[in-house]
Amino acid sequence: MDVIPVMTEANYAEILRVAQSVYTLDPASYHGPSHWLRVEKFGLYVADRTGADVTVVRLFARLHDCCRANENWDPHHGHRAADFAATLRDDLLTITDEQFELLAEAMRFHNDGHTSTDPTIGTCWDADRLDLGRVGIEPDTRLMSTHVGRLPYTLQWATEVQMTDGIFSL
């Protein structure tokens, strides 16, 4: 009988710590830890309604931007994040091979402007896009993968979260 790996809250906390340790930009930057935690909040909200794999969504949120080289154009940062995540396998990332493949794909292509019919990848990408208001961009519903990400209520709620955090800049 195979043992199904389980991520604990201690694992998630350590993932955040490790991601912060490799993040070379200002921690208060647009793509830093406060963004990651909002993406996690948005992702959990969307996942609750799409059936996405919550473990993958939480890991995506905490890792997807940790390998950015700058705040502007960095088209390969998602690939670097996926490669970094691979170094955490069997230690901090106690997930199945299938979960890792979803995580890696979501990270590699999250900034390419695609949508996905996979509920987990789509939830990851929507969660990231729901935080675009922090950089003065209104999320384009045509680029949302899930029905939840396209809902006016979801977009309004994300804006309110950003305003509460004091970072909304539209």
ABEGO torsion letter per residue (X at the ends): XBBBBBBBAAAAAAAAAAAAAABABBAABAABAAAAAAAAAAAAAAAAAAGBBAAAAAAAAAAAAAABABABBBAAAAAAAAAAAAAABGBABBBBAAAAAAAAAAAAAAAAGBBBABAAAAAAAAAAAAAAAAAGBBBBAAABABAAAABAAAAAAAAAAAAAAGABAX
